[in-house]
Amino acid sequence: MAAYVYVLGSEHAGSRRTYVGWTTDLDQRLARHNAGTGAKSTRGRVWALLYAERFKTRSEAMSREWHLKRDRLFRKALGAG
């Protein structure tokens, strides 16, 4: 089953944030974040998908997520980091 790594962006009261995660269903995961049932750190904000990559396996996606979480320059270049 395919897995995805994604970067979400949000701006609230002048504060910009990004969130990096992985999933097997991008649309469902974004909806859960925006409904307040996603990760605790994403609650109370409106999120937009800024970037996504598709991988063949969950382990590949999780490895890429680890790297993207540490790449602040990449996230900042997306416009919300």
VENHU-V249807 format. One record per pair of residues at least 12 apart in sequence whose ideal C-beta (glycine too) atoms are under 6 Angstrom apart, sorted by sequence separation. I is the first residue (numbers start at 1). J is the second residue. D is the distance in whole Angstrom. If there is no record, write none. Layout:
i & j & d
I & J & D
I & J & D
//
This chain:
i & j & d
7 & 20 & 5
34 & 47 & 6
33 & 47 & 5
6 & 21 & 6
5 & 22 & 5
3 & 22 & 6
4 & 23 & 6
30 & 49 & 6
3 & 24 & 5
4 & 26 & 5
1 & 24 & 6
19 & 42 & 5
26 & 52 & 6
51 & 78 & 6
50 & 78 & 4
12 & 45 & 5
10 & 45 & 4
10 & 47 & 5
8 & 47 & 4
9 & 48 & 6
22 & 61 & 4
22 & 62 & 6
9 & 50 & 4
7 & 50 & 5
22 & 65 & 5
7 & 51 & 4
20 & 65 & 6
6 & 52 & 5
4 & 52 & 5
5 & 53 & 5
20 & 68 & 5
20 & 69 & 5
4 & 54 & 6
2 & 54 & 6
3 & 55 & 5
3 & 58 & 5
5 & 61 & 5
18 & 75 & 4
3 & 61 & 4
5 & 64 & 5
5 & 65 & 5
18 & 80 & 5
18 & 81 & 4
16 & 80 & 5
7 & 78 & 6
9 & 80 & 3
//
